[in-house]
Amino acid sequence: MYCTLNDLIERFGETELIQLTDEQNTGALNTASVNQAIADASNEIDSYLIGRYQLPLVEVPEFVKGYACDMARYRLWDDGALDQVSIRYRTAIKYWRDISTGALRLYGSTETGESLVEMQSSPAVFSERGY
């Protein structure tokens, strides 16, 4: 998991999480729903990292936690996400896509090299002089 329930509470407040998960109107936080959203967000992140980085990440940079929180929050909002929530989710997804293509690198982690391309070619037929 790239974030925790406490990380979500610190970033977005317990009141919002209760509003998003209290389907029975008990006034209580449904931790199972939050944990499922966190697991889904973490699995989605892994889908972008697999093959490029050794999973699970040994050290999780702080910004990864932030993106994971944004993704889990978006999942909790379901279809009714506010514009700000959707924008933060799309920003996170763009980042992970850039990581998966190699346009960006995840600092502090070592790439596995499994998805890196190495090109080899035959020696040059012509020299710089043209023959």
MDAnalysis code that builds the backbone (N, CA, C; Angstrom):
import MDAnalysis as mda
import numpy as np

u = mda.Universe.empty(393, n_residues=131, atom_resindex=np.repeat(np.arange(131), 3), trajectory=True)
u.add_TopologyAttr("name", ["N", "CA", "C"] * 131)
u.add_TopologyAttr("resid", np.arange(1, 132))
u.add_TopologyAttr("resname", ["MET", "TYR", "CYS", "THR", "LEU", "ASN", "ASP", "LEU", "ILE", "GLU", "ARG", "PHE", "GLY", "GLU", "THR", "GLU", "LEU", "ILE", "GLN", "LEU", "THR", "ASP", "GLU", "GLN", "ASN", "THR", "GLY", "ALA", "LEU", "ASN", "THR", "ALA", "SER", "VAL", "ASN", "GLN", "ALA", "ILE", "ALA", "ASP", "ALA", "SER", "ASN", "GLU", "ILE", "ASP", "SER", "TYR", "LEU", "ILE", "GLY", "ARG", "TYR", "GLN", "LEU", "PRO", "LEU", "VAL", "GLU", "VAL", "PRO", "GLU", "PHE", "VAL", "LYS", "GLY", "TYR", "ALA", "CYS", "ASP", "MET", "ALA", "ARG", "TYR", "ARG", "LEU", "TRP", "ASP", "ASP", "GLY", "ALA", "LEU", "ASP", "GLN", "VAL", "SER", "ILE", "ARG", "TYR", "ARG", "THR", "ALA", "ILE", "LYS", "TYR", "TRP", "ARG", "ASP", "ILE", "SER", "THR", "GLY", "ALA", "LEU", "ARG", "LEU", "TYR", "GLY", "SER", "THR", "GLU", "THR", "GLY", "GLU", "SER", "LEU", "VAL", "GLU", "MET", "GLN", "SER", "SER", "PRO", "ALA", "VAL", "PHE", "SER", "GLU", "ARG", "GLY", "TYR"])
u.atoms.positions = np.array([
    [0.838, -1.174, 0.000],
    [0.000, 0.000, 0.000],
    [0.889, 1.245, 0.000],
    [0.502, 2.183, -0.813],
    [1.295, 3.403, -0.950],
    [0.786, 4.539, -0.071],
    [-0.345, 4.332, 0.598],
    [-0.843, 5.296, 1.571],
    [-1.696, 4.539, 2.585],
    [-2.077, 5.232, 3.639],
    [-2.861, 4.611, 4.702],
    [-4.125, 5.427, 4.970],
    [-4.988, 4.858, 5.767],
    [-6.187, 5.568, 6.205],
    [-5.801, 6.881, 6.875],
    [-4.803, 6.843, 7.732],
    [-4.363, 8.063, 8.426],
    [-3.842, 9.117, 7.447],
    [-3.169, 8.677, 6.368],
    [-2.709, 9.629, 5.356],
    [-3.896, 10.349, 4.720],
    [-4.947, 9.607, 4.416],
    [-6.146, 10.216, 3.818],
    [-6.818, 11.174, 4.797],
    [-6.893, 10.792, 6.055],
    [-7.495, 11.659, 7.068],
    [-6.692, 12.953, 7.197],
    [-5.356, 12.838, 7.220],
    [-4.506, 14.025, 7.340],
    [-4.680, 14.969, 6.156],
    [-4.845, 14.423, 4.976],
    [-4.920, 15.247, 3.767],
    [-6.309, 15.812, 3.496],
    [-7.347, 15.012, 3.764],
    [-8.688, 15.406, 3.340],
    [-9.695, 15.538, 4.487],
    [-9.315, 15.108, 5.661],
    [-10.181, 15.229, 6.822],
    [-11.114, 14.032, 6.997],
    [-11.341, 13.706, 8.244],
    [-12.196, 12.562, 8.568],
    [-13.649, 12.814, 8.153],
    [-14.092, 14.068, 8.250],
    [-15.473, 14.397, 7.902],
    [-15.772, 14.023, 6.450],
    [-14.874, 14.383, 5.536],
    [-15.092, 14.042, 4.125],
    [-15.135, 12.530, 3.932],
    [-14.233, 11.822, 4.580],
    [-14.195, 10.366, 4.427],
    [-15.456, 9.710, 4.980],
    [-15.969, 10.239, 6.081],
    [-17.228, 9.718, 6.622],
    [-18.354, 9.957, 5.625],
    [-18.417, 11.167, 5.080],
    [-19.466, 11.487, 4.098],
    [-19.404, 10.566, 2.885],
    [-18.214, 10.190, 2.488],
    [-18.042, 9.350, 1.306],
    [-18.295, 7.871, 1.558],
    [-18.172, 7.440, 2.811],
    [-18.247, 5.993, 3.077],
    [-19.400, 5.570, 3.966],
    [-20.086, 6.483, 4.597],
    [-21.141, 6.138, 5.553],
    [-22.472, 5.899, 4.831],
    [-22.598, 4.745, 4.222],
    [-23.799, 4.415, 3.449],
    [-25.008, 4.139, 4.340],
    [-24.778, 3.786, 5.592],
    [-25.864, 3.473, 6.527],
    [-26.261, 4.674, 7.384],
    [-25.621, 5.821, 7.149],
    [-25.893, 7.051, 7.915],
    [-25.743, 6.861, 9.422],
    [-24.670, 6.199, 9.813],
    [-24.393, 5.978, 11.233],
    [-23.485, 7.057, 11.801],
    [-22.876, 7.849, 10.921],
    [-21.927, 8.860, 11.372],
    [-20.537, 8.302, 11.596],
    [-20.331, 7.060, 11.176],
    [-19.040, 6.408, 11.379],
    [-18.320, 6.208, 10.047],
    [-17.025, 6.216, 10.123],
    [-16.172, 5.980, 8.961],
    [-16.186, 4.494, 8.624],
    [-16.428, 4.162, 7.381],
    [-16.389, 2.780, 6.918],
    [-14.958, 2.481, 6.478],
    [-14.172, 1.941, 7.384],
    [-12.751, 1.711, 7.095],
    [-12.554, 0.674, 5.991],
    [-13.476, -0.263, 5.869],
    [-13.349, -1.275, 4.809],
    [-13.412, -0.614, 3.431],
    [-14.308, 0.345, 3.259],
    [-14.418, 1.057, 1.977],
    [-13.152, 1.855, 1.688],
    [-12.633, 2.512, 2.702],
    [-11.412, 3.301, 2.521],
    [-10.237, 2.379, 2.197],
    [-10.116, 1.293, 2.924],
    [-9.012, 0.362, 2.673],
    [-9.101, -0.247, 1.278],
    [-10.320, -0.494, 0.794],
    [-10.486, -1.014, -0.560],
    [-10.052, 0.014, -1.591],
    [-10.405, 1.275, -1.376],
    [-9.996, 2.346, -2.290],
    [-8.473, 2.491, -2.300],
    [-7.857, 2.364, -1.139],
    [-6.395, 2.429, -1.040],
    [-5.761, 1.264, -1.792],
    [-6.299, 0.064, -1.602],
    [-5.777, -1.120, -2.297],
    [-5.932, -0.973, -3.806],
    [-7.082, -0.474, -4.254],
    [-7.304, -0.276, -5.686],
    [-6.326, 0.744, -6.256],
    [-6.109, 1.838, -5.544],
    [-5.163, 2.859, -5.996],
    [-3.742, 2.288, -6.054],
    [-3.356, 1.533, -5.040],
    [-2.015, 0.938, -5.006],
    [-1.826, -0.052, -6.147],
    [-2.850, -0.848, -6.424],
    [-2.765, -1.804, -7.535],
    [-2.671, -1.081, -8.875],
    [-3.392, 0.018, -8.998],
    [-3.326, 0.802, -10.232],
    [-1.924, 1.388, -10.417],
    [-1.342, 1.896, -9.347],
    [0.029, 2.413, -9.413],
    [0.986, 1.301, -9.824],
    [0.853, 0.131, -9.201],
    [1.723, -0.994, -9.548],
    [1.597, -1.380, -11.014],
    [0.410, -1.231, -11.581],
    [0.233, -1.586, -12.993],
    [1.083, -0.697, -13.901],
    [1.379, 0.507, -13.463],
    [2.247, 1.398, -14.232],
    [3.728, 1.128, -13.951],
    [4.047, 0.607, -12.782],
    [5.438, 0.397, -12.388],
    [5.965, -0.991, -12.746],
    [5.064, -1.956, -12.911],
    [5.479, -3.349, -13.120],
    [6.335, -3.467, -14.380],
    [7.396, -4.223, -14.272],
    [8.296, -4.408, -15.394],
    [9.370, -3.347, -15.489],
    [9.137, -2.207, -14.859],
    [10.120, -1.129, -14.895],
    [10.846, -1.001, -13.547],
    [10.130, -1.272, -12.460],
    [10.704, -1.183, -11.115],
    [10.429, -2.464, -10.348],
    [11.337, -2.773, -9.434],
    [11.153, -3.918, -8.557],
    [10.025, -3.605, -7.581],
    [9.014, -4.457, -7.559],
    [7.867, -4.256, -6.671],
    [7.858, -5.304, -5.581],
    [7.399, -4.972, -4.394],
    [6.956, -3.645, -3.976],
    [8.148, -2.708, -3.816],
    [7.888, -1.414, -3.944],
    [8.952, -0.429, -3.776],
    [9.495, -0.524, -2.360],
    [10.808, -0.556, -2.233],
    [11.437, -0.643, -0.908],
    [11.250, 0.669, -0.159],
    [11.536, 1.771, -0.838],
    [11.330, 3.092, -0.260],
    [10.259, 3.802, -1.078],
    [9.263, 4.327, -0.383],
    [8.176, 5.015, -1.065],
    [8.358, 6.520, -0.872],
    [8.720, 7.229, -1.956],
    [8.870, 8.689, -1.845],
    [7.558, 9.334, -1.389],
    [7.663, 10.449, -0.704],
    [6.496, 11.144, -0.147],
    [5.487, 11.533, -1.226],
    [5.969, 11.946, -2.389],
    [5.035, 12.348, -3.441],
    [4.221, 11.164, -3.959],
    [4.759, 9.955, -3.865],
    [4.001, 8.758, -4.264],
    [2.805, 8.600, -3.331],
    [3.027, 8.837, -2.056],
    [1.939, 8.783, -1.083],
    [0.851, 9.791, -1.438],
    [1.261, 10.993, -1.836],
    [0.294, 12.022, -2.220],
    [-0.538, 11.606, -3.416],
    [0.118, 11.071, -4.451],
    [-0.622, 10.598, -5.622],
    [-1.551, 9.440, -5.252],
    [-1.082, 8.546, -4.399],
    [-1.916, 7.417, -3.974],
    [-3.153, 7.917, -3.225],
    [-2.976, 8.916, -2.381],
    [-4.114, 9.501, -1.656],
    [-5.112, 10.122, -2.631],
    [-4.606, 10.859, -3.616],
    [-5.491, 11.475, -4.607],
    [-6.279, 10.413, -5.376],
    [-5.623, 9.315, -5.709],
    [-6.285, 8.252, -6.465],
    [-7.320, 7.524, -5.611],
    [-6.981, 7.256, -4.353],
    [-7.937, 6.591, -3.461],
    [-9.144, 7.490, -3.209],
    [-8.894, 8.766, -3.005],
    [-9.991, 9.723, -2.786],
    [-10.932, 9.755, -3.983],
    [-10.382, 9.778, -5.177],
    [-11.182, 9.774, -6.397],
    [-12.073, 8.532, -6.443],
    [-11.529, 7.397, -6.073],
    [-12.314, 6.157, -6.068],
    [-13.446, 6.223, -5.053],
    [-13.207, 6.866, -3.927],
    [-14.264, 6.996, -2.922],
    [-15.389, 7.906, -3.410],
    [-15.059, 8.907, -4.188],
    [-16.074, 9.815, -4.717],
    [-16.936, 9.131, -5.767],
    [-16.450, 8.074, -6.362],
    [-17.174, 7.318, -7.380],
    [-17.518, 8.223, -8.560],
    [-18.739, 8.234, -9.025],
    [-19.116, 9.011, -10.202],
    [-19.376, 10.481, -9.903],
    [-19.433, 10.860, -8.639],
    [-19.786, 12.235, -8.292],
    [-18.615, 13.107, -7.919],
    [-17.422, 12.777, -8.405],
    [-16.226, 13.506, -8.012],
    [-16.282, 14.972, -8.419],
    [-15.870, 15.822, -7.508],
    [-15.742, 17.251, -7.784],
    [-14.640, 17.463, -8.824],
    [-14.670, 18.610, -9.487],
    [-13.655, 18.908, -10.496],
    [-12.247, 18.815, -9.919],
    [-12.048, 19.372, -8.738],
    [-10.722, 19.352, -8.113],
    [-10.254, 17.914, -7.881],
    [-11.142, 17.062, -7.432],
    [-10.797, 15.660, -7.168],
    [-10.437, 14.966, -8.485],
    [-11.200, 15.224, -9.523],
    [-10.931, 14.619, -10.834],
    [-9.618, 15.112, -11.425],
    [-9.356, 16.393, -11.295],
    [-8.110, 16.955, -11.817],
    [-6.908, 16.342, -11.113],
    [-6.983, 16.207, -9.802],
    [-5.866, 15.616, -9.050],
    [-5.662, 14.160, -9.457],
    [-6.744, 13.442, -9.712],
    [-6.642, 12.050, -10.164],
    [-5.977, 11.994, -11.540],
    [-6.434, 12.831, -12.468],
    [-5.866, 12.825, -13.818],
    [-4.390, 13.227, -13.808],
    [-4.024, 14.139, -12.923],
    [-2.618, 14.529, -12.785],
    [-1.780, 13.333, -12.331],
    [-2.297, 12.592, -11.376],
    [-1.590, 11.398, -10.895],
    [-1.447, 10.372, -12.011],
    [-2.518, 10.127, -12.750],
    [-2.473, 9.138, -13.827],
    [-1.486, 9.559, -14.908],
    [-1.445, 10.841, -15.241],
    [-0.473, 11.319, -16.232],
    [0.946, 11.051, -15.752],
    [1.186, 11.302, -14.472],
    [2.515, 11.041, -13.919],
    [2.870, 9.555, -14.068],
    [1.943, 8.672, -13.685],
    [2.237, 7.233, -13.747],
    [2.413, 6.761, -15.189],
    [1.671, 7.326, -16.116],
    [1.861, 6.976, -17.532],
    [3.252, 7.395, -17.991],
    [3.682, 8.582, -17.591],
    [5.019, 9.046, -17.964],
    [6.096, 8.152, -17.354],
    [5.874, 7.686, -16.152],
    [6.812, 6.745, -15.529],
    [6.852, 5.445, -16.327],
    [5.682, 4.938, -16.699],
    [5.610, 3.645, -17.388],
    [6.264, 3.681, -18.761],
    [6.249, 4.832, -19.426],
    [6.864, 4.933, -20.757],
    [8.345, 5.286, -20.690],
    [8.812, 5.666, -19.511],
    [10.207, 6.048, -19.365],
    [10.451, 7.536, -19.567],
    [9.385, 8.310, -19.827],
    [9.542, 9.759, -19.994],
    [10.006, 10.401, -18.688],
    [9.609, 9.814, -17.568],
    [10.051, 10.242, -16.237],
    [10.585, 9.030, -15.496],
    [11.416, 9.290, -14.513],
    [11.940, 8.208, -13.676],
    [11.512, 8.432, -12.244],
    [11.300, 7.363, -11.551],
    [10.919, 7.400, -10.147],
    [12.206, 7.477, -9.337],
    [12.513, 8.683, -8.841],
    [13.778, 8.843, -8.137],
    [13.771, 8.037, -6.843],
    [14.956, 7.592, -6.466],
    [15.087, 6.810, -5.247],
    [14.824, 5.336, -5.450],
    [14.421, 4.918, -6.653],
    [14.159, 3.516, -6.948],
    [14.984, 3.111, -8.157],
    [15.369, 1.870, -8.185],
    [16.177, 1.363, -9.273],
    [15.293, 0.652, -10.279],
    [15.484, 1.008, -11.534],
    [14.723, 0.335, -12.580],
    [15.212, -1.098, -12.720],
    [14.313, -1.992, -13.073],
    [14.679, -3.397, -13.232],
    [15.412, -3.633, -14.532],
    [15.134, -2.803, -15.524],
    [15.767, -2.984, -16.824],
    [15.014, -3.947, -17.714],
    [13.974, -4.588, -17.195],
    [13.244, -5.582, -17.973],
    [12.547, -4.979, -19.175],
    [12.092, -3.745, -19.054],
    [11.342, -3.155, -20.156],
    [12.168, -2.128, -20.926],
    [13.453, -2.053, -20.621],
    [14.298, -1.113, -21.329],
    [14.762, -1.729, -22.646],
    [14.895, -0.922, -23.659],
    [15.261, -1.397, -24.987],
    [16.731, -1.113, -25.232],
    [17.431, -2.094, -25.774],
    [18.820, -1.908, -26.164],
    [18.906, -2.168, -27.654],
    [19.511, -1.247, -28.367],
    [19.625, -1.404, -29.818],
    [21.070, -1.694, -30.176],
    [21.250, -2.632, -31.098],
    [22.565, -2.943, -31.625],
    [22.466, -2.926, -33.139],
    [23.549, -2.531, -33.781],
    [23.545, -2.511, -35.239],
    [24.874, -3.030, -35.756],
    [24.893, -3.315, -37.028],
    [26.126, -3.764, -37.686],
    [27.073, -2.580, -37.792],
    [28.361, -2.859, -38.006],
    [29.293, -1.752, -38.207],
    [28.905, -0.911, -39.419],
    [29.338, 0.325, -39.448],
    [29.015, 1.225, -40.549],
    [29.564, 0.694, -41.863],
    [28.786, 0.827, -42.927],
    [29.208, 0.398, -44.260],
    [30.107, 1.460, -44.883],
    [29.785, 2.701, -44.662],
    [30.544, 3.817, -45.222],
    [31.231, 4.573, -44.102],
    [32.370, 5.131, -44.405],
    [33.076, 5.954, -43.436],
    [32.599, 7.387, -43.561],
    [33.182, 8.269, -42.756],
    [32.820, 9.661, -42.836],
    [33.197, 10.268, -44.176],
    [34.163, 9.667, -44.875],
    [34.602, 10.167, -46.179],
    [33.657, 9.711, -47.277],
    [32.748, 8.827, -46.991],
    [31.792, 8.384, -48.001],
    [32.144, 7.065, -48.664],
    [33.271, 6.415, -48.306],
    [33.627, 5.125, -48.886],
    [34.178, 4.193, -47.866],
])
